[in-house]
Amino acid sequence: MPTPLPGTGTLRQSIPALPLGLEEPGLRLAQTRRLLALAAQDPALLAPARGLALWAWQRDPLSLDACRLLLEAQATALAARLEALLAAPFPEDDWNTLLASGEHGLVVRHLLPRLRVPASGPAWLARTWDWLLRLGREDLPRDMLEATAWDPDLEPLRRRLLAEWAFFYAAPEQALEAAEAVDSGAFGLWRELAVSTLLQRLGRRDEARTRMAGLWRRLPWHPHLTLT
């Protein structure tokens, strides 16, 4: 069902920076926090607040802040599982220092055995995933994803990350197949964005337009989707 949209004036007054967009991670989280706080006082903002929290998390499910904002908005089992995983003690500063060192081989040597530990492997991947994607080495993110010890309840996340890798590195046909395989119950919004973009790459413009229109009807307050 489409997300009910409050009066345009109400929404603009509540989050005047909305026209700046929702795709920069820090701004997206800040807008989500603000709208959730305002929704506690104004029920008309509750639906878009929940929608924005869900969008923020589906765009960046490995973000502890995004997990917590979604859980504030609505109970979600996968987000709760990830929140517990990401909130566990982790050598954040030391690991970020190593990632910034440029010693790619050293990072991988430290990372690989830790990924294989069932209780904490996904937490290590979470702290390294963006770094892996940005290296420009096609096989490395996929290899690290496959090396990770995944609990069955995290399978939707594994498929979501595999589709993200394919979106950036695989041929459009393969990437589309991976995106369509994403769990629509857990990541339906992100799935529709990825699928519509990949259909556009493949020249299937009418299908892409239909999928994007369906996504916009669920998130009609999103400025980038409106422009699209």
Sequence and secondary structure as in RCSB ss.txt:
>XXXX:A:sequence
MPTPLPGTGTLRQSIPALPLGLEEPGLRLAQTRRLLALAAQDPALLAPARGLALWAWQRDPLSLDACRLLLEAQA
TALAARLEALLAAPFPEDDWNTLLASGEHGLVVRHLLPRLRVPASGPAWLARTWDWLLRLGREDLPRDMLEATAW
DPDLEPLRRRLLAEWAFFYAAPEQALEAAEAVDSGAFGLWRELAVSTLLQRLGRRDEARTRMAGLWRRLPWHPHL
TLT
>XXXX:A:secstr
       HHHHHHH TTGGG S SHHHHHHHHHHHHHHHTT GGGHHHHHHHHHHHHHH TT HHHHHHHHHHS 
 HHHHHHHHHHHS   HHHHHHHHTTT HHHHHHHHHHHHT TTTHHHHHHHHHHHHHHT  SHHHHHHHHHS  
 GGGHHHHHHHHHHHHHHHS HHHHHHHHHTS HHHHHHHHHHHHHHHHHHTT HHHHHHHHHHHHHH TT HHH
HH 
